[in-house]
Amino acid sequence: MPSALSHDDMTDVELTWIEKKIEYWIRFGHEAHEQVLDRRRRVVSFRPNTVFAFVRWAGNDFGTIISRIDIVRAVEPGEPHQTLPFVRPGGEILLKIEGWPKVEDVLRHVDAIEAIGIDADAVSPDHWRHVHNQMAVGHQPRAYTPEQHRAFLLRGKVQP
């Protein structure tokens, strides 16, 4: 019942954009609310069980300081969760990748999923865990296929 949700039940993500210094953005995920704090900062909110990708990049005169992508499932109120900077209260982290070359690989993987007509936020959470695990050991993750997606959707219909 989305209308019964209060804002306190949502997951907030603080985004900052200072060109070539701090660039935090959402790559995918359906935002339920947005609050503009000033011209460089805003807070976006996600309903429970929404999956989103949060990209963080920061640099200085000498180059990149941090580049990271986290794919997160927003949690239900009271549900156990992991903490994550700029994400309140936190979420279930499905994928956590650091380093720009690897972040770019994840972004290309997301692009490939969207190219076959599947919204990245609708992908099986198990697939994002697979991508995380494969990349963590230096392997190439398997592509997500329409057949896998169909099986994931059917599994959701038969589970209580």
Secondary structure, DSSP 8 states (H G I E B T S, - for coil): -GGG--GGGSEEEEEEEETTTEEEEEEE---SEEEE-SSSEEEEEE-TT-EEEEEEEEEETTEEEEEEEEEEE---TT---EEETTEEEEEEEEEEEESHHHHHHHHHHHHHHHHTT--GGGS-HHHHHHHHHHHHTT-------HHHHHHHHHHHHH--
